[in-house]
Amino acid sequence: MNWLDKMTRPKLSGFFKKRETPDNLWHKCRKCGEMAFHRDLAAARYVCPNCDHHMRLGPDARLESVFDDGAFEIIKTPEAPVDPLKFRDEKKYTDRLKAARAKTGAADAFAIAVGRITGQETVVLVQNFEFMGGSLGMVGGESVVRAAEKAVARKAPFILFAASGGARMQEGVLSLMQMPRATVAVDRVKEAGLPYIVVLTDPTTGGVTASYAMLGDIHISEPDAHIGFAGARVIEQTIREKLPAGFQRAEFLLDHGMVDMIVHRHEMRDTLSRIIRLLMTKNTWGPGDGSSPERSTLPVPIDAPAVPSVQAGKGAG
Ligand SMILES: [Zn+2]
């Protein structure tokens, strides 16, 4: 070993060590570009402290944020045949599944949970966009069916937090078949007289918006969420027209009656609680006497002040 090796080696190793510092402590907001410390962001439920941008939220944090004391019971997601079409594009579907499972620690993009929201037992289904774009495949369809059956069996309201790029193309027609299946499943909840509430989060697109995500009794959206069926570029090319500003954003859909209200994530639990209590109240007035319900029979006074950040839809029906 000559003198040059002795001089340069320690410096080189020092340089490489520096690169090992964790780089996930700070998150950059996609909207305003500000950096936020990971603990502050988690405490704010991933709402940017600087510009109020609602970042994507995983199922665990979502479920914790809606249930009483953050307590809930996870219902095992159903199993389905794996890769029946032996699908392969740039990668094998089985390899994509493996990677998504390693990344999220979940079996698929859907999580079902039962818990209480201000005392009322409620079934909640959450889609995880981090798992193959929250795509709807056979496991997804089965999960909607199971969650709906659970809600009917327990006489509980059913809440969906939608986030999806659409049907899972690797399952071809088998994934498309989940759209009518999920539609029938949520219909059963309605037939049982139970509320089905949809919370649209960023982004909800494709086959999911073409089926169960747009069939709620009430549609709530998080601010600025991207909601649509086909992509804006595809629509522009098809109709050969420039689309209006804000097209497919929650606020645009609220103005056009596709969404009933836009609710800030920090107000979501209170709003859901209020809606559930209103919809779960049984009529207490007698049939056929033509009288209107007594104000005192409603769980929430009609003239109770609205939550400030809730915007009422103009054309919503
Ligand atoms: Zn921001």
Boltz pocket constraint, residues with backbone or C-beta under 6 A from the ligand:
constraints:
  - pocket:
      binder: B
      contacts: [[A, 29], [A, 30], [A, 31], [A, 32], [A, 33], [A, 34], [A, 48], [A, 49], [A, 50], [A, 51], [A, 52], [A, 53]]
      max_distance: 6.0
